Amino acid sequence: MLKKLAIPALFLFMASAGFAQEKVVADKIAGIVGDKIILKSELATAIADMIRNNGGQEVKGVDECTILDNMLIQKALVLQAEKDSLPVTDEEVEAEVDQKIRYFIQLYGGKDAFEQIAQRTVYQAKMDFMQPIREQRLAEAMRRKVVQDVTVTPTEVKEYFDKIPADKRIFYESEMQLDQVIIYPKASRDIEQLAIADLNEYKKQIESGQRTFESLARLYSDDPGTKEKGGTIELSRSDNKTFDPVFFSTAFRLKEGQVSPVVKSKFGYHIIQMVSRNGDDAVVRHILRIPQITQAEIDETTKQLDTIRTALVNGQIQFGQAIALYGDESQKSTAGQVMNPRTGSTFLTISDMDKDMVLLLKDANLKPGEVSKPHVFSDDRNKKGVRIVKMLSKSEPHRENLRDDYDRIAARALEQKRSAALEKWFLSKIPTFYIMIDGEYRSCPNLAKWEIGPATAGN
């Protein structure tokens, strides 16, 4: 059955863009769909990159036959999308190109390392990525168009589930859905002034040449993600929604080498230095100081949350109102619901939770509908906060069944039906495309659907 591209799209992007960490074989056409060409070097690059990203081991079930099949499928979807004039804007493509480039820069440890490995500048790499990412967008748009009207009925969901052997049905650990209200205690003004004074002293030492920004960042910054890199961060104008707005706007107002005054973000206080800038891209350094919280502030916040909990338990306010009144922006964006960092869903197992949440639930032993007492915790930046948690639902460990897991079973049944619809559409379209596949791949069993014959196959 024809499915979505089985090979991770990132590797196909890398292959299509010619991005590789080692030299590959000389170019030769492996296949053509319409006017879309696939080179043998692209297959070799995709294989090499997958092996490299799999710790030097071959990826089971993935070979040139598999990759070529997936690339041919994508080219066919792109071709039809272009015929149907499906919209993909330059802005969409450029935003995704920037995101991919930032991923690689982070993966390889910086812009210089990326350019050395890619053997091209960031600008050249961006140009290389434009066409494959545009094609990926077009392929996705065409796939959505083909399956947009496909739905499943409850009867179809049951029929799908009944076909799964009892011993093959998924076993779920205990899963929970949780709401939380978090309040971060605020440091006293005296402690804040001390952090500001420290940063002003660092700025003075940097500007006088006594110390370097990097050495001070390594010694004193409270940002664990950049501390060991001398405070270095790579920014792009397109990142404006992912960074604190005060930090972001301050950084882009600086000239190269300039150190900012002390600025306050949602994380604490910073000084920022512009290292280099190229159009909408910049490299900056920063030193973060987080004013330390004392037990007095923690106790005050705990008391505040205890009052909020009492109002919730007594029905004086609803949890959503508590989030709106007291939660920060990150909580408001999810209506206070705790999200699974691994799957992005609202269902969490114990292994998906931070250690402080595990301790809270162990001590509180909450039942669905109950709200915990305030609990002190440390977030991933080691910032102390206080939270209360409401248990929305809790399942016992169980083998998958229709009563408890209908939505997840229905989602898989829908995906299977969409795959069948896509296969039917695709097989009906193959005869309308010009297809050429090099003779080297004629023995690939998964390419039989392309109906390779003497008139279409290569030598």
N, C-alpha and C positions, 0 to 999 in steps of 0.2 A: 504494500500500500504506500502511496506517495505521502510523505509527511513534510512538515516544515524542515528547513535546512538542518540537517543533523550536525553539521560541523559548526562550532561556534562562529558567529558572524565576525568576531574580531579577527580571527585567523584569515577569513576570506578577504576582509578589508586589507590586511597586511599583504596577502598574496597579490591581490588586484593592484595595490599601490606599488608593488615591487619592493616592499619594505622587508628586508631580511638582515640577519646578522652575519651571514656568510655568503660567499658566492654560490650561485646556483648554475644549473646547466644552461647552455646556449638556447635562445628562444626557438621554439618550433610550435606551430599551431596544433593544439590538442583537440580543439573542437570549435564549432561555430554554430550559433543559432541566429538566423537572420543576418544582421550586420554586426552581431556581437561576437567578438573573438576571445577565446581562452587560450593562453599560451602554456606550453608544457612547463616553463619556468615558474609560472604561478602555482602549479600543482606542487612542484618541488619545494617552493618557498613555504607553502602552507604546511606541508609535511614536516619540513625542518623546524618551523616555528612551533608546531604542536609537540614535537618530540622534545624540543628545548624547554617548553613550558610544562612538560610532564616529567621533569627531572632527568631528561636524557633517555627516557624509555618510550618505546613505541606505544601509540594509543590503540588499544584493542578495538578491532573492527573498523579502523580507519586506514584507508590506503588511497592510492591515486584514483582507483575506480570510484570509490565513495565520494571523494572530493570533486572529481569531474562531474559526476551525476548531479551533485548539489549545485555546482556552478552552472551547469546547463539549465537546471530548473530555474535558478535565479535569472539567468539571461532571458529565458522564455517569458517569465513574469514581467521583466523590465520591458521587453519588446511589446508585449500586449498593453502594458501601462502607458507606454508612449503612444501607441495607436489610439488608446482610449482617452488620451490627453489628461491623465490623472495629475492633479496639481502637487508639485513639490517645489517649494520656494527656495531661492538662493539663501535667504536668511536661515531657514531650517538647516540646510546643508552646512553652511558656514559655522553655525552654532555647534553642530555635531562634530565637525572637523576639529574645532577648537577643543572640544571635550576629549576627543581621542588623542590629540597631541598632548594635552595635559596629562592624560593617563600614562602615556609612554614616558614622558619626562619624569613623572613621579616614579614609575616602575624602574627606570634605569638610573635614578639618582641625580637628576638635574639636566638642564638644557645642554650643557657641553657634552655630557656622557651620551645623551640621546643623539646628538648630531654626529658624534664619533661612531656610534654603533650603526646609525642609519646611513652614514656616509653622505649626508646632505644637510642643508640648513633647515631650521624649523619652517621657514617660508617655503622651501622646496618640498618639504614633507607635506605641508598643508595642500599645496597644489596637487601633489600625487594622490592625496586622499579624496579630493573633491569628487572625481567621477565614480569611484567605487561606493562612496557613501551616498551619492545621488542615486545610484542604481539600487542600493539596498533599500533606500526610502521608497523608491518606485515599486520594487518587488513587494514590500510590505503593504503598500497602498493597494496593489493589485490583489494580493491575497485577501485583504480585508473586504474588498469589493466582491470577490467570489463567494465569500462565506457570510456576508453581512446578514442575509435573511435566514440562515440556518438556525433552527431552534430544536430543543428536545422536549418531549412530553414526559409526564411522570411514568407512563407505560414504557416508553423507550428507556428511561433511566433504570427501571426495574429489570427490563430485559437485558440491558448491559450488565447490571450487577449480577444477575442470576447466572450469567455465563462464566463468571470468575469462580474457579474452584475454591471451596471453603478454606483449604489450607494455603491458598495463595492470596487471600484477602489481607489487606494491610493491617498490621497491629499498631495501635496508637497507645503511646504512653499517656498518663494523666495530663490533660491540657486545661489551661485556665485562660479566661479573659478578665482583664483587670482595668479599672480606672484608677487614676491617682491625681492628687493635688500636691504639687511640690512648691515649697517656698524656700528660697535661699536667704539665710540670715545676712544682714548687712553689717559690715564692719563699722566700728566706731569712727567718728570723724578724725580722732587723733591717729588711729592706725592708718587711715587713708592718707592723711597728710605725711606720715612717715614713708609710705610707698612712693608718693609723689616726690618727696625730697630725695629719696634714693635715685629715682629715675633722672631727676634734674642733675644730680651729681654725676651719674653715668654720662649724660649728654655733655656735661662740661669736660669730662676727661676725654671723651671721644673727639670733641671739637678742638681741644688743645693738643691732641696727638699723644697724650699720656698713655692711653689704652686704645685698643681696637674694639670696634663694635662687636665683632665675632667673639673675642675673648670674654667680654663682659656678658654677652648673651649666654655663653656656655657656663659661666659661673653663677649667674644670678637670675636668668629668666625662669619664670614659672610655667612656661609652655613646654610640656614634655615632647610634643611633636616636632618642635624646631630647635630646641635647646642644643642638641648635639651637632646641629648643622649651623651653628653660629647665628641662629634666629632667622635663617633664610626662608622666604616664601616666594613662590612664583605666582603672579597675578595676571589676570586678563580682564579687560573691560566686561566681557561676557560673564564674569564671575560675580557681578555686583549683587546678585540675589543670594549668594551662598556665603558672603562675608558680612561681618558687622558693618553697617553703613558708615559709621563714624571712622572706623579703621580704614575702610576702603577709600573713602573720599579724601581722607588725610594723606594716605599713601600716594594717590595719583596727583596731588597738588605739589608734591616735592620735586625738586630738581635733583639731578644725579649727584650723589655724595652728601646731600643735605639731610640733616637730622631734624625730625619734627619736635615741636614742644610736646609735653606730656598730654596725652589724650585718653579719654575714658571710653571704653567699649563695654559691652555686656559681660565681658570676661574679666575685666579689671582695668589697670592703667598700663599704657604703652609709651615707649618712644619708638619711632620708625625711621629707618634710613632708606632712601632710594639708592639702589646699587646701580641699576641700568634700566633703560626703557627703550623699547622699540615699537613705536606706534601704540597699539592698544595692549601690548604685553609689557610687563615690568617684573623685575626681580627686586625685592625689598628685604630688609632685615628688621626684626623687631625684638624688643625685650619686653616681656610681660611681667608685671608684678601684681599678684592677687593679694589684696589686704587680708591679713589673717583674721579669722573669726575667733572670738573668745567664747568661753562657755556661757557667759552672760547673754550674748546674742542668740546662741543656740537655745537657751532656756526660754527666752522671750518668744522666739519663733515657734517653739514647741507648744507654748501656752496659747499662742494665736491659733495654731492648727487644732488644738484640743477644743477650742471654742467652736471652730468651724465644724469639727466632727460632731459635736453635740447638736448643732443646728441641723446637720444632715440626718442624724439618727432620729431626731424628733420631727423630721419632715418639714422644718421651717424653710429650708432651701433644698433645691435639687443639685445633684452633682455637677451638671452642666453649668448651673449658675455659679457654683463655687469656683469652677475653672475660669469662667469669664471674669469673676471678680478678683481672684487671687493668683491664678496661674500665669506663667510667663508665655511668650509668644509660641514657643515650641510645643507647649501643652495645648494651647488653643487650636493649633493647626490639626491636632488629632482628637479634639474634644476631650482631652484628658486620658484617652485610651492608650494603654501601654502596647507598643508595637513590637513585633518579633523582629529583631535585627537581622536574623538569618533569612527569613522568608518574606518579610514585609506584611504578614497577616496579623490578625489580632489574637491568634491562638499561640500560647506559649507553654512549653514544657519547662521543667526545672532547669534543664541544661541551657535554655535560652535566656535565663535571667541573670542579672548581676548578683554577686554574693550577698549583698545587703538585702536585696529583695527576697532571696531564698531564706535568709535568717528571719526577716519580718514575717513571712508566711508560715514558717515553722513555729514561731512563737505565738502568732495570733490564731492559727488554726481556723481561718475564716471559712464560713459557709456562704453560698451564693446569697447576695443581698447585704452581707455584713461589711462594716467599715472598720479598718484597723485603728488602733491608737497611733499617735504620731511616732515616727521612727526616724532617727538620724542616719544618714548615709553619705557616701562620697561618690561623686559622679566620675566619668571617665577622665576628667581633668583634675581629679582629686579635690574638687570643690565640694565643701560640705553643704548639705541641704537637709531639710526635714520634709517628710511626706506622710500622707495618709493614703491608704489603698482600699478600694472597694472591690470585693470579689463579685464579678458579674456572672460567671459560670465556671463550673469545674466538672470535668468528666473523669470517670474511672478508667484505668487501663482496659482496653477492650479490642476485640477484633472488629474490623469495619462492618457496619450494618446500616441499613436504610433509615432506621429511625434516628440514630444519632449523627450520621454522617451524610445525610442526603445531599447537601449542597456540594460537598467535595466530590461525591460520586457523580452528581449531575454535571459538574464542570468537566470531569474526565469523559463522560459520555458525549457531551457537546463537542469536545475537542476531537474525539474519534469521528463523530459525524461530519465535522468540518473537514477533517482530513480526507474522508471519503468523497465529499463534495469537491474538494480541491483536486483530488485524483481524477475524478470523472471529468471535470472541466479541463484539466491538463491534457488528458489522453485525447480529448476531442480536439484540442488545439494543435497537438504535435503535427498532424498532417498539413497544417496551414503554414508551418515554419520551414524555411530552408535550414537543413541540418547537415553538418559535416562533422564526423568524428574520425580522428586518425586511426588507421588500421591497427596500431599498437594496442588499442583499447577494445578491439572488437570481441575479445574473449571475456570482457567484464559482464557477468550475469545481470548486474543491476542496470546495465545500459540497454538491455533488450527492448525496453519500452520505446526507445528512440527509433526503433524500426530501421536499424542500420542495414542498408542494402548497397549493391554495387553502384547505384547512382548517387548515393549520399556519403559513402564512407571514403576516408582517405586511404592512401596506399600503405 
